[in-house]
């Protein structure tokens, strides 16, 4: 653009030397600066909302106690699960262990069961679990009872615990037999079984067969225990059962972070782009202020001769950029709202449109811009007016 603009100057304007302050030149420079600032406002606003949503996804209550839980894969020690659990319980600080077919909250899709029952059709997400799983995860039973070890020998049917959503949707109650093969023994609180992208749906925790080969083990650590030391002890125990055990022992929070990697990457990229857009805008402001200070030296000198102070001259420059910032901010709001709303529509559970994000972005960009304007224009305003008038 500068090369094209310079070669398009008329000969008369170039000789007169006033093309820098021409009306068309000012209009083009201001338009380009407005585009830069509007992009910076939109990107920074979107970045803040993305970061807030990502934090909400990691900190949102899931309906079970995810703190002080270690998770490990058991694919390499499936035939030694019972012995491994007994050995783990001997570790100081290990309160209890439980096993399951999958990790709640780590995915959007799990095994799904559907079957006829009398005059209705039951459809629910299903997961095989060990008898101690509900206790280890801290999932409350609101009606009926929890699983027991004795259920392996005492129960006539396969048994399951359904969540509250399933109970309300299908009218389930403890003791009911579904499809002549599955007995409901309890109703538990709703938990966010899938990621926060999906709404809560019917879920059934099914007591697994006694020789079932689980995929994951959950280890509850007593509150106040050194978690790093406990994890190291668990890793040492796994090493005994499978020398060279290559799979990581993770805290539950890290499992959730893996589930939202796409959102984390998107948030980081938008934050980076917003920073780049702000830097470009500041460079543009710096260049324009330098340009105008050079072309308005005579005007500044005359103003100082008639009594204007350096502060008043600096404010003259700041006032222009404040008006540009306000206009760009107002223009950016609807675009930012549309982008953020479209993003949040991809989540069943998300943050609201916090009003304070918008003035925060305005304040941040205004402070950076004014600091640039003041720093660049202060030296020009402090020059000796006699020297500037003498050079004209």
N, C-alpha and C positions, 0 to 999 in steps of 0.2 A: 504493500500500500504506500509506504513513504516514497519508494522509487517512482511509482506511477504518479503520485501526487506532485512530486517535485518536477517531473518532466511535463506536467500539464500546466505549469504557471504561464501566465501571459507575460510578454516582454515588458509591457508597460508597468504591470504590477511588480515585477521583479526589480525594475529600475527604481521605482518609488520606494521599495523596501518595506511596504506596509502589508504584504500579503499574509504575514503571520497573524495579523489581527483582523483579517477580513471576516465578514459575517459567515460566509460559507465555511471557511477554515475552522472557526470556532464551533460551528454546528457539527461538523464531522468529528472533531476531536471530542466534543461532549457526548455525541452519540456512541462513539467507540468506548468511552469510559463508562457510560451508563450500561452498556452491554456487559462489560467486565464486572461491574459491581452487582448487577442483577444476577449473573451467573454465580458470583461468590456468595450472595445472600441465599440463593436456592440451594446450592451444594452444602453450605455450612448448616442450614436449617435441617435438610434431609439427613446429614451426617449425625447431628445431635439426636434426632428421633430414632435413627437406626441404632445408635449406641445405647439409648435408653431402652429400646425394645430388646436388644441383646442382653442387657443387664437384667431386665425383667424376666426373660426366659430362664436365666440361670438361677434367679433368686425366688421365683414364684413358688408358692406352696403347691405341692403335688398331691397332697392327701395322704402322704406317708412320710416317715422320718428318714430322710436321706443322709443326714449327718452321721458321722462315725460309722460309716459302712464301707467295707472294702469289697471289691468285686473281682473275681478271677474266673477265667475260663477253665472248664474241667474236661475238655475234649481229650486230653492226653492221659487223664487218670480216671476215666469213667468207671472202670471196673473196680476202682478202689475208693469210691466215694464215701462209703460208710466208715471205713478205717481212717480216711483222711479227716472226716468231720470229728471223729473222736480224738484224733491227735491234735487238731486245731483247738479244740475246747480246753486242752491242757495248757495252752499258752496263757500266761498272765495277761489280763486285760481283755481277753476274748470272752464275750458274754454268751453268744450263741451263733449258730450257723444254720443256713437254710439254702435250698437249691431250687432252681426253676429252669424252665425251658428257654426263657429269654429274659432280657433286662427291661423292666418297665420304664417308660419314658425315653427309650433310646431309639425308637423308630416310629413310623406312622402306620406300619402294617404288621400284623401278627396272624397266627393261625386263627381261622374262622370256622365255627361249627354252625350248621343249620340242620334242623330235623323237625318233623311233624310231632305235635303233641295234642291229642284230642282234636279239637276244632280250630286249633291255632298252629302257627309255625314259629318255632323258636330260632332266632339267629343271634349269635353272640361271638365275640372274640373269646378264645379259650387258651389257657396256659396250664400246663402240667407243673405242679409244685410239690415240694416235700411238706410233711406235716408241720414243720417249724417255720415255714416261709412267712406266714402272716405275722407271727410274733417278731421275727427278725426285722421285717420291713416296717413294723409299727402301724399296720393297717387295722383299724378298729372294726370289730364286729358289732353291728348295731341291733341285730336280731338273730336268734339262734345261737350257734356255738362255733368254735374254731375246730380245726383239724386236731386229731390226737393220733399218737403212734398206734394205739390199739385199734384204730379204724381199719388197719390192714387185715385184721382177723375178724372183727366184729360186724362189719358192714356187709349187707346183702347186695347192695347196689353200688355202682360207682357214685362217688359223692363229689359235690362241688359247693363252693361259696360264690354267690353272685353279688355284683355291686348294686347299689341303691337304684341306679338308672334301670338296670334290668328288672329289678323287683317291681318298680312302678310301671314299666312298659308292658310287662307280661303278667303282672299280678302275682308274683311268686311269693311263697312263704316257706319257712323252715318245715321240713318233713314232706314236702310235695315231691312226687315222683314224676319226672319228665320223660316222655317217650318210653316208659316202662323199663328204663335202664339207668337213669341219672337222678339221684336224690339231692334235693336242696337241703343243706344242713345249716346254712346261715346266710345272712345278708350283711355285706360290709359297706363301709363308707365309699363314696365315689372317689377314685383317684385318677389323676391325669396319666393314664396308662400309655397313651401315645404321646407324641410331642405336642407342643402348644399350637401346632398348625391344625390339629383336629379337635373336634368337640368330644366330650365324654360320651361314650357309647356303651351298650351292655357288655359286660365282661364276666367270665366265669373262671374262677380258679379251681382247677380239677386236681384232686389228689391223685398223684401218679401211681402206677404200679410199683411194687416194692423194689423190683430190679430195674427200674427205669434209669436210663443213662442221661443224666442232665447235661446241659450245656454250660451253665453258670452256677457259681456258688457265691452266696452273700454272707459276709462275716460281720457281725455286730460287735463293735468295740465299746467297752465301758467308757462312760464320760469321764474325762480327766486323765485318760491314758495317753501316753506319748504315741501319737498316731504313726509317726515315722518308724519308731522302734517296733510297733505292732506289725506294720507292713513288712518290715525286714524279717520278723519272726515268722510270719506267714510264708514269705518267699523261701525261707530256709526249710520250712516244713514241706512245701511243695517239692523242693529240691531232693528231699529224702525219698519221696514217692516216685519222682521222675527225675533222675539226674540230668542236669542240663536243661531243666524246664525253661522254655524260651518265651512263654506268654507272660505279659505284664500283670501285676496285681495293682489295681487302680482304685482310687477313691471314687465314690459315686459322682461327685461333682465333675470329674474329668470325663466320665461317660456322657454326661449331659453336654459338656462342651463339644465332644465329638459329634453329638447328634445335631448341633447347630453350627457346624463348620461353615456351611454355605453362607449363613447369615453373618457369621463373624468375618468372613473374607469380604463380603459385600460392604459391611460397615467400615472395615479398614480401608478399602479402596475408595469409597466415597469420602471418607475423612481426608485421605491423601489428596484427592482431586480438589476438595474444598480448600485445602491449604495452598495448593498450587494456584488455584484461581485467585485467592486472596493475595498471594505474592505478586501475581501478574498485575492485579489491580493496583497494588501499592507502587509497583514500578511505573505503571501508567500515570498515577498521581504525581509521583516524584518527577517524571519527565515533563508533565504538563505545567507543574508549578515552576520548574526551572525555565521552561519555555516562556511562560507568561511574565516571570520576574525579569527576564532579559528584555522582553518587548515593552514592559511597562515601567522601565526605570525612570523615564522622564515624568510619567504621571505620579509615581511614588515620590520623586524629588519635589514636584510642585506641591503635593499634599503636605509634605513635611515642612516646606517653606511657609505655608499658610497656617501651620500649627498642629498638624496631625502627628501623633506619636507612633513609635514603632509598633506598639501593641494594636493600635487602630488599623495600621496597614496590614498586620498579620490577620486581624479579624476580617478584613476585607476579602482576603483570600479564603479564609476558613468558611465564611458565610456562603460562598459560592459552592464549595464542596459539600457543605451540610445540606444545602437544598438538593443537590444531586443525589446524595445518599438517601434522603427522605423519599424522593420520588422513586428511586430504584427499589427501596425497601417495600413501598406500597405495591409496586408492580410485581415484586417477587412473591408476595404472600399467597395469592391464589394459585400460582404455579407450584409453590412449595406444598400447599395443602393438598392439591390434587395428587402429587407424587407420593406424599406420605400416606395418604388414605389408600391409594392403590397398593402400596407396600403392605400396610397393616391388614388389608383385606385377605391376605394370604395366611393369616393366623386366626384361629378360633378364639384365642385369648391374647389380648394385646393391650398396650398402654393407650390412654386417651390422648387427644391432641392438646398437650400442655400449652397453655397460653404464654407462659413465661419464657418458652424457648425463643419466640420471635423477638421480644425486646432484648433478650440476652445476645442474640446474634447481631442485632442492630448496634448494641452498645460495643461489642467486641470490634466490629468492623469500623465503627465511628472512631473509637479510640486509636486504632492503628492508623487510620487515614489522617486524622487531625494531627497526630504526632508527626507523621511524614510531612504534612503541609507546614506545620509550625517550624519544624527543623529546617526545612528548605527555604522558607520565606523570611525567617527571622534575620538571617545574615543580609539578605537583600534590603530589608526594611531599615536595617541599621547603618546602611552606607551613607556617606556624606552627600547631601543633595547637591552641593555646589559642584562636586566632581561629576555627577551624572548630568547636570545641566550644561556643564562646560563641554562635555563630549557630544552633545546634540548639535 
